[in-house]
Amino acid sequence: MDTSTAAPAPQSQDADLEFDVFARACPSRPAMEHVTSRWGLLALGALHEGALRFNALRRRVDGVSEKMLSQTLHALERDGFVHREVQATIPPRVEYSLTPLGRETAAKLIELIELLESRMPHILQAQRRYDEARGEG
């Protein structure tokens, strides 16, 4: 098919909006909260390693309750970061993976995670100094 004369794909009205996460009513703020919450960040980081079933993801994200993981995955799926695939087996097999947006976002989060992990000796030292200065240590 010759696409040189084809009409451009219709743009969503949302594409023309300007978003500002610092503005209270901006719709980007809830999406930011879903991604950067404790469980959102860890779920995206774990799925960056590859698709996982719910219980495998729960084991990988140590400490998350079933309820919190489920709520987190629903929010991330709604925002377009996570894809949920149900396979028609008995019992049904549900697998979670990242969408292209989820992969792009998770890559940035992995950079942050790696930075923090590599700087933990400095962070722990700063915490000790802070606590000692306030008589908490």
N, CA, C and O atoms as a GROMACS GRO file, in nm:
protein
  548
    1MET      N    1   0.083  -0.118   0.000
    1MET     CA    2   0.000   0.000   0.000
    1MET      C    3   0.088   0.125   0.000
    1MET      O    4   0.187   0.132   0.073
    2ASP      N    5   0.053   0.221  -0.081
    2ASP     CA    6   0.128   0.346  -0.087
    2ASP      C    7   0.082   0.437   0.026
    2ASP      O    8  -0.032   0.483   0.028
    3THR      N    9   0.173   0.461   0.122
    3THR     CA   10   0.137   0.543   0.238
    3THR      C   11   0.171   0.689   0.219
    3THR      O   12   0.146   0.770   0.308
    4SER      N   13   0.228   0.725   0.103
    4SER     CA   14   0.267   0.865   0.084
    4SER      C   15   0.147   0.957   0.074
    4SER      O   16   0.158   1.076   0.106
    5THR      N   17   0.032   0.905   0.031
    5THR     CA   18  -0.088   0.989   0.022
    5THR      C   19  -0.186   0.962   0.133
    5THR      O   20  -0.292   1.024   0.140
    6ALA      N   21  -0.152   0.869   0.220
    6ALA     CA   22  -0.243   0.834   0.329
    6ALA      C   23  -0.251   0.950   0.428
    6ALA      O   24  -0.153   1.020   0.452
    7ALA      N   25  -0.368   0.968   0.484
    7ALA     CA   26  -0.387   1.073   0.584
    7ALA      C   27  -0.311   1.034   0.710
    7ALA      O   28  -0.301   0.916   0.742
    8PRO      N   29  -0.258   1.134   0.782
    8PRO     CA   30  -0.188   1.101   0.906
    8PRO      C   31  -0.284   1.041   1.007
    8PRO      O   32  -0.404   1.070   1.007
    9ALA      N   33  -0.230   0.958   1.093
    9ALA     CA   34  -0.312   0.896   1.198
    9ALA      C   35  -0.371   1.005   1.286
    9ALA      O   36  -0.303   1.103   1.317
   10PRO      N   37  -0.497   0.989   1.326
   10PRO     CA   38  -0.557   1.091   1.411
   10PRO      C   39  -0.483   1.100   1.544
   10PRO      O   40  -0.448   0.999   1.604
   11GLN      N   41  -0.461   1.222   1.589
   11GLN     CA   42  -0.393   1.247   1.716
   11GLN      C   43  -0.498   1.260   1.826
   11GLN      O   44  -0.605   1.317   1.805
   12SER      N   45  -0.466   1.207   1.940
   12SER     CA   46  -0.551   1.225   2.056
   12SER      C   47  -0.545   1.371   2.099
   12SER      O   48  -0.440   1.435   2.088
   13GLN      N   49  -0.656   1.422   2.147
   13GLN     CA   50  -0.656   1.559   2.199
   13GLN      C   51  -0.556   1.571   2.314
   13GLN      O   52  -0.499   1.678   2.335
   14ASP      N   53  -0.535   1.463   2.388
   14ASP     CA   54  -0.442   1.465   2.501
   14ASP      C   55  -0.299   1.495   2.456
   14ASP      O   56  -0.220   1.549   2.534
   15ALA      N   57  -0.265   1.460   2.333
   15ALA     CA   58  -0.129   1.483   2.285
   15ALA      C   59  -0.097   1.632   2.275
   15ALA      O   60   0.020   1.671   2.278
   16ASP      N   61  -0.200   1.715   2.263
   16ASP     CA   62  -0.180   1.859   2.252
   16ASP      C   63  -0.171   1.928   2.388
   16ASP      O   64  -0.136   2.046   2.395
   17LEU      N   65  -0.202   1.859   2.494
   17LEU     CA   66  -0.201   1.918   2.628
   17LEU      C   67  -0.058   1.927   2.680
   17LEU      O   68   0.028   1.848   2.644
   18GLU      N   69  -0.036   2.024   2.765
   18GLU     CA   70   0.091   2.032   2.836
   18GLU      C   71   0.069   1.976   2.976
   18GLU      O   72  -0.030   2.008   3.042
   19PHE      N   73   0.161   1.894   3.019
   19PHE     CA   74   0.148   1.830   3.149
   19PHE      C   75   0.257   1.883   3.242
   19PHE      O   76   0.370   1.907   3.199
   20ASP      N   77   0.223   1.900   3.368
   20ASP     CA   78   0.317   1.951   3.468
   20ASP      C   79   0.294   1.873   3.597
   20ASP      O   80   0.198   1.899   3.669
   21VAL      N   81   0.381   1.779   3.626
   21VAL     CA   82   0.365   1.692   3.742
   21VAL      C   83   0.366   1.772   3.873
   21VAL      O   84   0.318   1.723   3.975
   22PHE      N   85   0.418   1.892   3.870
   22PHE     CA   86   0.421   1.975   3.991
   22PHE      C   87   0.287   2.043   4.018
   22PHE      O   88   0.264   2.093   4.128
   23ALA      N   89   0.199   2.044   3.919
   23ALA     CA   90   0.066   2.103   3.935
   23ALA      C   91  -0.027   2.002   4.001
   23ALA      O   92  -0.035   1.887   3.957
   24ARG      N   93  -0.096   2.045   4.104
   24ARG     CA   94  -0.181   1.956   4.184
   24ARG      C   95  -0.280   1.875   4.101
   24ARG      O   96  -0.298   1.756   4.126
   25ALA      N   97  -0.345   1.937   4.005
   25ALA     CA   98  -0.452   1.870   3.930
   25ALA      C   99  -0.403   1.801   3.803
   25ALA      O  100  -0.484   1.747   3.728
   26CYS      N  101  -0.275   1.802   3.777
   26CYS     CA  102  -0.223   1.742   3.655
   26CYS      C  103  -0.242   1.590   3.658
   26CYS      O  104  -0.208   1.526   3.758
   27PRO      N  105  -0.295   1.532   3.550
   27PRO     CA  106  -0.315   1.386   3.548
   27PRO      C  107  -0.186   1.306   3.545
   27PRO      O  108  -0.188   1.184   3.562
   28SER      N  109  -0.073   1.374   3.525
   28SER     CA  110   0.055   1.301   3.528
   28SER      C  111   0.094   1.265   3.672
   28SER      O  112   0.171   1.172   3.694
   29ARG      N  113   0.040   1.338   3.769
   29ARG     CA  114   0.080   1.314   3.908
   29ARG      C  115   0.040   1.174   3.957
   29ARG      O  116   0.125   1.106   4.015
   30PRO      N  117  -0.084   1.129   3.937
   30PRO     CA  118  -0.116   0.991   3.981
   30PRO      C  119  -0.030   0.886   3.911
   30PRO      O  120   0.012   0.788   3.974
   31ALA      N  121  -0.003   0.905   3.782
   31ALA     CA  122   0.083   0.809   3.712
   31ALA      C  123   0.222   0.808   3.773
   31ALA      O  124   0.282   0.701   3.790
   32MET      N  125   0.274   0.925   3.807
   32MET     CA  126   0.405   0.935   3.872
   32MET      C  127   0.402   0.863   4.006
   32MET      O  128   0.496   0.792   4.042
   33GLU      N  129   0.294   0.881   4.080
   33GLU     CA  130   0.282   0.815   4.211
   33GLU      C  131   0.277   0.663   4.194
   33GLU      O  132   0.336   0.591   4.275
   34HIS      N  133   0.209   0.613   4.092
   34HIS     CA  134   0.202   0.468   4.070
   34HIS      C  135   0.339   0.411   4.038
   34HIS      O  136   0.376   0.304   4.088
   35VAL      N  137   0.415   0.481   3.956
   35VAL     CA  138   0.548   0.434   3.915
   35VAL      C  139   0.648   0.443   4.029
   35VAL      O  140   0.730   0.352   4.047
   36THR      N  141   0.642   0.552   4.106
   36THR     CA  142   0.746   0.575   4.207
   36THR      C  143   0.708   0.530   4.347
   36THR      O  144   0.785   0.549   4.441
   37SER      N  145   0.591   0.471   4.362
   37SER     CA  146   0.558   0.415   4.493
   37SER      C  147   0.654   0.300   4.521
   37SER      O  148   0.717   0.246   4.430
   38ARG      N  149   0.665   0.263   4.646
   38ARG     CA  150   0.756   0.154   4.683
   38ARG      C  151   0.729   0.030   4.599
   38ARG      O  152   0.821  -0.028   4.541
   39TRP      N  153   0.603  -0.011   4.591
   39TRP     CA  154   0.570  -0.136   4.522
   39TRP      C  155   0.570  -0.118   4.371
   39TRP      O  156   0.602  -0.211   4.298
   40GLY      N  157   0.533   0.000   4.323
   40GLY     CA  158   0.535   0.025   4.179
   40GLY      C  159   0.676   0.018   4.124
   40GLY      O  160   0.701  -0.048   4.022
   41LEU      N  161   0.767   0.085   4.190
   41LEU     CA  162   0.907   0.086   4.149
   41LEU      C  163   0.964  -0.056   4.149
   41LEU      O  164   1.032  -0.097   4.054
   42LEU      N  165   0.935  -0.131   4.255
   42LEU     CA  166   0.990  -0.267   4.265
   42LEU      C  167   0.925  -0.362   4.165
   42LEU      O  168   0.993  -0.449   4.110
   43ALA      N  169   0.795  -0.349   4.142
   43ALA     CA  170   0.728  -0.434   4.044
   43ALA      C  171   0.781  -0.408   3.904
   43ALA      O  172   0.809  -0.502   3.829
   44LEU      N  173   0.795  -0.281   3.868
   44LEU     CA  174   0.850  -0.248   3.736
   44LEU      C  175   0.994  -0.297   3.723
   44LEU      O  176   1.033  -0.350   3.619
   45GLY      N  177   1.072  -0.280   3.829
   45GLY     CA  178   1.210  -0.328   3.827
   45GLY      C  179   1.217  -0.479   3.809
   45GLY      O  180   1.300  -0.529   3.734
   46ALA      N  181   1.130  -0.551   3.879
   46ALA     CA  182   1.130  -0.697   3.868
   46ALA      C  183   1.084  -0.741   3.728
   46ALA      O  184   1.140  -0.835   3.672
   47LEU      N  185   0.984  -0.675   3.673
   47LEU     CA  186   0.935  -0.712   3.540
   47LEU      C  187   1.032  -0.670   3.430
   47LEU      O  188   1.024  -0.720   3.318
   48HIS      N  189   1.124  -0.581   3.462
   48HIS     CA  190   1.229  -0.544   3.367
   48HIS      C  191   1.315  -0.666   3.335
   48HIS      O  192   1.374  -0.675   3.227
   49GLU      N  193   1.323  -0.759   3.429
   49GLU     CA  194   1.400  -0.882   3.411
   49GLU      C  195   1.328  -0.981   3.319
   49GLU      O  196   1.391  -1.073   3.268
   50GLY      N  197   1.198  -0.962   3.298
   50GLY     CA  198   1.120  -1.051   3.212
   50GLY      C  199   0.981  -1.074   3.267
   50GLY      O  200   0.954  -1.040   3.383
   51ALA      N  201   0.894  -1.131   3.186
   51ALA     CA  202   0.756  -1.158   3.226
   51ALA      C  203   0.752  -1.254   3.344
   51ALA      O  204   0.833  -1.346   3.353
   52LEU      N  205   0.657  -1.231   3.433
   52LEU     CA  206   0.642  -1.315   3.551
   52LEU      C  207   0.496  -1.342   3.581
   52LEU      O  208   0.409  -1.259   3.554
   53ARG      N  209   0.470  -1.458   3.637
   53ARG     CA  210   0.337  -1.486   3.690
   53ARG      C  211   0.326  -1.417   3.825
   53ARG      O  212   0.427  -1.379   3.886
   54PHE      N  213   0.202  -1.400   3.872
   54PHE     CA  214   0.176  -1.322   3.993
   54PHE      C  215   0.259  -1.369   4.112
   54PHE      O  216   0.326  -1.289   4.176
   55ASN      N  217   0.255  -1.499   4.143
   55ASN     CA  218   0.327  -1.549   4.261
   55ASN      C  219   0.478  -1.537   4.247
   55ASN      O  220   0.548  -1.512   4.346
   56ALA      N  221   0.530  -1.555   4.127
   56ALA     CA  222   0.674  -1.536   4.106
   56ALA      C  223   0.712  -1.390   4.126
   56ALA      O  224   0.817  -1.359   4.183
   57LEU      N  225   0.626  -1.300   4.080
   57LEU     CA  226   0.651  -1.157   4.100
   57LEU      C  227   0.643  -1.122   4.248
   57LEU      O  228   0.723  -1.043   4.298
   58ARG      N  229   0.548  -1.182   4.316
   58ARG     CA  230   0.535  -1.157   4.461
   58ARG      C  231   0.658  -1.207   4.538
   58ARG      O  232   0.702  -1.142   4.632
   59ARG      N  233   0.712  -1.320   4.497
   59ARG     CA  234   0.834  -1.370   4.561
   59ARG      C  235   0.952  -1.279   4.531
   59ARG      O  236   1.036  -1.256   4.618
   60ARG      N  237   0.959  -1.227   4.408
   60ARG     CA  238   1.070  -1.141   4.369
   60ARG      C  239   1.066  -1.008   4.444
   60ARG      O  240   1.170  -0.955   4.483
   61VAL      N  241   0.945  -0.955   4.465
   61VAL     CA  242   0.928  -0.829   4.538
   61VAL      C  243   0.901  -0.865   4.683
   61VAL      O  244   0.788  -0.857   4.731
   62ASP      N  245   1.004  -0.904   4.750
   62ASP     CA  246   0.996  -0.955   4.887
   62ASP      C  247   0.928  -0.853   4.980
   62ASP      O  248   0.966  -0.736   4.984
   63GLY      N  249   0.827  -0.900   5.054
   63GLY     CA  250   0.762  -0.815   5.153
   63GLY      C  251   0.630  -0.756   5.109
   63GLY      O  252   0.556  -0.704   5.193
   64VAL      N  253   0.597  -0.761   4.980
   64VAL     CA  254   0.470  -0.704   4.934
   64VAL      C  255   0.358  -0.804   4.961
   64VAL      O  256   0.374  -0.925   4.941
   65SER      N  257   0.244  -0.752   5.009
   65SER     CA  258   0.129  -0.839   5.031
   65SER      C  259   0.060  -0.867   4.898
   65SER      O  260   0.077  -0.793   4.801
   66GLU      N  261  -0.016  -0.972   4.894
   66GLU     CA  262  -0.091  -1.007   4.774
   66GLU      C  263  -0.183  -0.892   4.734
   66GLU      O  264  -0.193  -0.857   4.616
   67LYS      N  265  -0.250  -0.833   4.832
   67LYS     CA  266  -0.343  -0.723   4.805
   67LYS      C  267  -0.270  -0.602   4.746
   67LYS      O  268  -0.316  -0.544   4.647
   68MET      N  269  -0.158  -0.563   4.807
   68MET     CA  270  -0.084  -0.446   4.757
   68MET      C  271  -0.026  -0.470   4.618
   68MET      O  272  -0.028  -0.379   4.534
   69LEU      N  273   0.024  -0.590   4.593
   69LEU     CA  274   0.078  -0.620   4.461
   69LEU      C  275  -0.034  -0.616   4.357
   69LEU      O  276  -0.015  -0.563   4.248
   70SER      N  277  -0.148  -0.671   4.391
   70SER     CA  278  -0.261  -0.670   4.299
   70SER      C  279  -0.305  -0.528   4.268
   70SER      O  280  -0.327  -0.495   4.151
   71GLN      N  281  -0.318  -0.444   4.370
   71GLN     CA  282  -0.357  -0.304   4.350
   71GLN      C  283  -0.253  -0.231   4.265
   71GLN      O  284  -0.288  -0.153   4.176
   72THR      N  285  -0.126  -0.256   4.292
   72THR     CA  286  -0.018  -0.191   4.218
   72THR      C  287  -0.021  -0.231   4.072
   72THR      O  288  -0.009  -0.147   3.984
   73LEU      N  289  -0.037  -0.361   4.047
   73LEU     CA  290  -0.040  -0.408   3.908
   73LEU      C  291  -0.160  -0.353   3.833
   73LEU      O  292  -0.149  -0.318   3.715
   74HIS      N  293  -0.275  -0.344   3.899
   74HIS     CA  294  -0.394  -0.286   3.834
   74HIS      C  295  -0.368  -0.141   3.794
   74HIS      O  296  -0.402  -0.100   3.683
   75ALA      N  297  -0.308  -0.064   3.884
   75ALA     CA  298  -0.280   0.078   3.856
   75ALA      C  299  -0.180   0.089   3.741
   75ALA      O  300  -0.198   0.172   3.651
   76LEU      N  301  -0.074   0.007   3.743
   76LEU     CA  302   0.027   0.013   3.638
   76LEU      C  303  -0.028  -0.034   3.504
   76LEU      O  304   0.011   0.016   3.399
   77GLU      N  305  -0.119  -0.130   3.508
   77GLU     CA  306  -0.184  -0.176   3.385
   77GLU      C  307  -0.274  -0.065   3.329
   77GLU      O  308  -0.272  -0.039   3.208
   78ARG      N  309  -0.350  -0.002   3.415
   78ARG     CA  310  -0.439   0.107   3.372
   78ARG      C  311  -0.360   0.222   3.310
   78ARG      O  312  -0.404   0.282   3.213
   79ASP      N  313  -0.244   0.251   3.367
   79ASP     CA  314  -0.160   0.360   3.317
   79ASP      C  315  -0.082   0.322   3.190
   79ASP      O  316  -0.019   0.408   3.128
   80GLY      N  317  -0.084   0.195   3.153
   80GLY     CA  318  -0.018   0.153   3.030
   80GLY      C  319   0.125   0.107   3.046
   80GLY      O  320   0.197   0.096   2.947
   81PHE      N  321   0.169   0.080   3.170
   81PHE     CA  322   0.306   0.034   3.194
   81PHE      C  323   0.318  -0.118   3.193
   81PHE      O  324   0.422  -0.173   3.157
   82VAL      N  325   0.210  -0.185   3.231
   82VAL     CA  326   0.212  -0.331   3.247
   82VAL      C  327   0.104  -0.393   3.159
   82VAL      O  328  -0.007  -0.340   3.145
   83HIS      N  329   0.138  -0.506   3.101
   83HIS     CA  330   0.041  -0.586   3.024
   83HIS      C  331   0.009  -0.712   3.103
   83HIS      O  332   0.099  -0.782   3.150
   84ARG      N  333  -0.118  -0.741   3.116
   84ARG     CA  334  -0.165  -0.860   3.188
   84ARG      C  335  -0.223  -0.955   3.085
   84ARG      O  336  -0.317  -0.920   3.013
   85GLU      N  337  -0.168  -1.076   3.077
   85GLU     CA  338  -0.215  -1.175   2.982
   85GLU      C  339  -0.270  -1.296   3.056
   85GLU      O  340  -0.200  -1.359   3.135
   86VAL      N  341  -0.396  -1.326   3.027
   86VAL     CA  342  -0.461  -1.442   3.088
   86VAL      C  343  -0.465  -1.553   2.984
   86VAL      O  344  -0.520  -1.535   2.875
   87GLN      N  345  -0.407  -1.668   3.018
   87GLN     CA  346  -0.408  -1.783   2.929
   87GLN      C  347  -0.520  -1.876   2.973
   87GLN      O  348  -0.535  -1.904   3.092
   88ALA      N  349  -0.596  -1.924   2.878
   88ALA     CA  350  -0.713  -2.008   2.906
   88ALA      C  351  -0.671  -2.150   2.943
   88ALA      O  352  -0.682  -2.243   2.862
   89THR      N  353  -0.624  -2.165   3.064
   89THR     CA  354  -0.588  -2.296   3.117
   89THR      C  355  -0.667  -2.314   3.246
   89THR      O  356  -0.730  -2.221   3.295
   90ILE      N  357  -0.663  -2.434   3.299
   90ILE     CA  358  -0.728  -2.460   3.428
   90ILE      C  359  -0.620  -2.502   3.525
   90ILE      O  360  -0.558  -2.606   3.505
   91PRO      N  361  -0.594  -2.424   3.631
   91PRO     CA  362  -0.651  -2.292   3.656
   91PRO      C  363  -0.594  -2.190   3.557
   91PRO      O  364  -0.491  -2.216   3.495
   92PRO      N  365  -0.660  -2.075   3.542
   92PRO     CA  366  -0.610  -1.975   3.448
   92PRO      C  367  -0.468  -1.933   3.484
   92PRO      O  368  -0.434  -1.917   3.601
   93ARG      N  369  -0.387  -1.915   3.384
   93ARG     CA  370  -0.248  -1.871   3.403
   93ARG      C  371  -0.241  -1.723   3.365
   93ARG      O  372  -0.274  -1.685   3.253
   94VAL      N  373  -0.199  -1.642   3.459
   94VAL     CA  374  -0.189  -1.498   3.436
   94VAL      C  375  -0.042  -1.458   3.441
   94VAL      O  376   0.029  -1.490   3.536
   95GLU      N  377   0.002  -1.389   3.338
   95GLU     CA  378   0.140  -1.346   3.331
   95GLU      C  379   0.144  -1.195   3.310
   95GLU      O  380   0.064  -1.139   3.235
   96TYR      N  381   0.239  -1.132   3.377
   96TYR     CA  382   0.256  -0.987   3.368
   96TYR      C  383   0.387  -0.957   3.296
   96TYR      O  384   0.489  -1.023   3.319
   97SER      N  385   0.382  -0.858   3.209
   97SER     CA  386   0.501  -0.814   3.138
   97SER      C  387   0.492  -0.663   3.119
   97SER      O  388   0.388  -0.602   3.145
   98LEU      N  389   0.601  -0.604   3.076
   98LEU     CA  390   0.605  -0.460   3.054
   98LEU      C  391   0.563  -0.427   2.912
   98LEU      O  392   0.595  -0.499   2.817
   99THR      N  393   0.492  -0.318   2.898
   99THR     CA  394   0.462  -0.262   2.767
   99THR      C  395   0.586  -0.186   2.720
   99THR      O  396   0.681  -0.172   2.797
  100PRO      N  397   0.588  -0.137   2.598
  100PRO     CA  398   0.702  -0.054   2.557
  100PRO      C  399   0.723   0.065   2.651
  100PRO      O  400   0.837   0.096   2.687
  101LEU      N  401   0.615   0.132   2.691
  101LEU     CA  402   0.628   0.243   2.787
  101LEU      C  403   0.682   0.192   2.920
  101LEU      O  404   0.764   0.259   2.983
  102GLY      N  405   0.636   0.075   2.963
  102GLY     CA  406   0.684   0.016   3.088
  102GLY      C  407   0.831  -0.018   3.081
  102GLY      O  408   0.904   0.004   3.178
  103ARG      N  409   0.877  -0.070   2.967
  103ARG     CA  410   1.020  -0.103   2.951
  103ARG      C  411   1.106   0.024   2.956
  103ARG      O  412   1.211   0.026   3.019
  104GLU      N  413   1.060   0.128   2.889
  104GLU     CA  414   1.133   0.255   2.888
  104GLU      C  415   1.141   0.313   3.029
  104GLU      O  416   1.246   0.359   3.073
  105THR      N  417   1.030   0.309   3.099
  105THR     CA  418   1.024   0.362   3.235
  105THR      C  419   1.108   0.277   3.330
  105THR      O  420   1.183   0.331   3.411
  106ALA      N  421   1.095   0.146   3.320
  106ALA     CA  422   1.170   0.056   3.408
  106ALA      C  423   1.320   0.073   3.389
  106ALA      O  424   1.396   0.063   3.485
  107ALA      N  425   1.364   0.098   3.267
  107ALA     CA  426   1.507   0.118   3.242
  107ALA      C  427   1.559   0.238   3.322
  107ALA      O  428   1.669   0.233   3.378
  108LYS      N  429   1.480   0.344   3.328
  108LYS     CA  430   1.520   0.462   3.408
  108LYS      C  431   1.519   0.428   3.557
  108LYS      O  432   1.608   0.471   3.631
  109LEU      N  433   1.421   0.352   3.601
  109LEU     CA  434   1.414   0.313   3.741
  109LEU      C  435   1.530   0.222   3.780
  109LEU      O  436   1.583   0.233   3.891
  110ILE      N  437   1.571   0.135   3.690
  110ILE     CA  438   1.685   0.047   3.716
  110ILE      C  439   1.811   0.131   3.735
  110ILE      O  440   1.894   0.100   3.820
  111GLU      N  441   1.826   0.238   3.655
  111GLU     CA  442   1.940   0.328   3.674
  111GLU      C  443   1.939   0.387   3.815
  111GLU      O  444   2.043   0.394   3.880
  112LEU      N  445   1.823   0.430   3.862
  112LEU     CA  446   1.811   0.486   3.996
  112LEU      C  447   1.842   0.381   4.102
  112LEU      O  448   1.914   0.408   4.197
  113ILE      N  449   1.786   0.262   4.085
  113ILE     CA  450   1.811   0.153   4.180
  113ILE      C  451   1.961   0.122   4.188
  113ILE      O  452   2.017   0.108   4.297
  114GLU      N  453   2.025   0.111   4.072
  114GLU     CA  454   2.168   0.080   4.070
  114GLU      C  455   2.251   0.192   4.132
  114GLU      O  456   2.349   0.165   4.202
  115LEU      N  457   2.212   0.316   4.108
  115LEU     CA  458   2.281   0.429   4.169
  115LEU      C  459   2.270   0.421   4.322
  115LEU      O  460   2.370   0.434   4.392
  116LEU      N  461   2.150   0.401   4.373
  116LEU     CA  462   2.131   0.394   4.518
  116LEU      C  463   2.207   0.277   4.579
  116LEU      O  464   2.273   0.291   4.682
  117GLU      N  465   2.198   0.160   4.515
  117GLU     CA  466   2.269   0.044   4.568
  117GLU      C  467   2.419   0.068   4.571
  117GLU      O  468   2.486   0.030   4.667
  118SER      N  469   2.472   0.131   4.467
  118SER     CA  470   2.617   0.155   4.462
  118SER      C  471   2.661   0.262   4.563
  118SER      O  472   2.778   0.265   4.602
  119ARG      N  473   2.572   0.347   4.604
  119ARG     CA  474   2.604   0.455   4.698
  119ARG      C  475   2.560   0.426   4.841
  119ARG      O  476   2.568   0.514   4.926
  120MET      N  477   2.515   0.305   4.869
  120MET     CA  478   2.467   0.273   5.004
  120MET      C  479   2.571   0.296   5.113
  120MET      O  480   2.534   0.343   5.220
  121PRO      N  481   2.699   0.266   5.093
  121PRO     CA  482   2.795   0.297   5.200
  121PRO      C  483   2.794   0.446   5.236
  121PRO      O  484   2.801   0.482   5.353
  122HIS      N  485   2.784   0.532   5.135
  122HIS     CA  486   2.779   0.678   5.160
  122HIS      C  487   2.649   0.717   5.229
  122HIS      O  488   2.648   0.801   5.319
  123ILE      N  489   2.541   0.656   5.187
  123ILE     CA  490   2.410   0.686   5.246
  123ILE      C  491   2.406   0.642   5.391
  123ILE      O  492   2.358   0.716   5.477
  124LEU      N  493   2.455   0.522   5.420
  124LEU     CA  494   2.457   0.473   5.558
  124LEU      C  495   2.545   0.560   5.647
  124LEU      O  496   2.511   0.586   5.762
  125GLN      N  497   2.659   0.604   5.593
  125GLN     CA  498   2.747   0.693   5.668
  125GLN      C  499   2.677   0.826   5.697
  125GLN      O  500   2.686   0.877   5.809
  126ALA      N  501   2.609   0.881   5.600
  126ALA     CA  502   2.535   1.007   5.620
  126ALA      C  503   2.426   0.990   5.724
  126ALA      O  504   2.403   1.079   5.806
  127GLN      N  505   2.358   0.876   5.723
  127GLN     CA  506   2.254   0.849   5.822
  127GLN      C  507   2.312   0.841   5.963
  127GLN      O  508   2.255   0.895   6.058
  128ARG      N  509   2.426   0.774   5.975
  128ARG     CA  510   2.492   0.765   6.107
  128ARG      C  511   2.532   0.903   6.158
  128ARG      O  512   2.507   0.937   6.274
  129ARG      N  513   2.593   0.983   6.072
  129ARG     CA  514   2.633   1.119   6.111
  129ARG      C  515   2.511   1.201   6.153
  129ARG      O  516   2.516   1.272   6.254
  130TYR      N  517   2.406   1.192   6.079
  130TYR     CA  518   2.283   1.266   6.109
  130TYR      C  519   2.228   1.224   6.245
  130TYR      O  520   2.196   1.308   6.329
  131ASP      N  521   2.217   1.092   6.266
  131ASP     CA  522   2.163   1.040   6.392
  131ASP      C  523   2.250   1.079   6.510
  131ASP      O  524   2.198   1.119   6.614
  132GLU      N  525   2.383   1.068   6.495
  132GLU     CA  526   2.475   1.103   6.603
  132GLU      C  527   2.464   1.252   6.637
  132GLU      O  528   2.468   1.289   6.755
  133ALA      N  529   2.451   1.336   6.537
  133ALA     CA  530   2.441   1.481   6.560
  133ALA      C  531   2.314   1.518   6.637
  133ALA      O  532   2.308   1.622   6.702
  134ARG      N  533   2.214   1.433   6.629
  134ARG     CA  534   2.088   1.459   6.697
  134ARG      C  535   2.068   1.371   6.820
  134ARG      O  536   1.961   1.369   6.880
  135GLY      N  537   2.173   1.301   6.856
  135GLY     CA  538   2.166   1.216   6.975
  135GLY      C  539   2.076   1.096   6.960
  135GLY      O  540   2.028   1.040   7.058
  136GLU      N  541   2.053   1.055   6.836
  136GLU     CA  542   1.962   0.942   6.809
  136GLU      C  543   2.040   0.812   6.789
  136GLU      O  544   1.980   0.705   6.782
  137GLY      N  545   2.168   0.820   6.779
  137GLY     CA  546   2.247   0.702   6.745
  137GLY      C  547   2.307   0.646   6.863
  137GLY      O  548   2.377   0.546   6.855
   0.00000   0.00000   0.00000
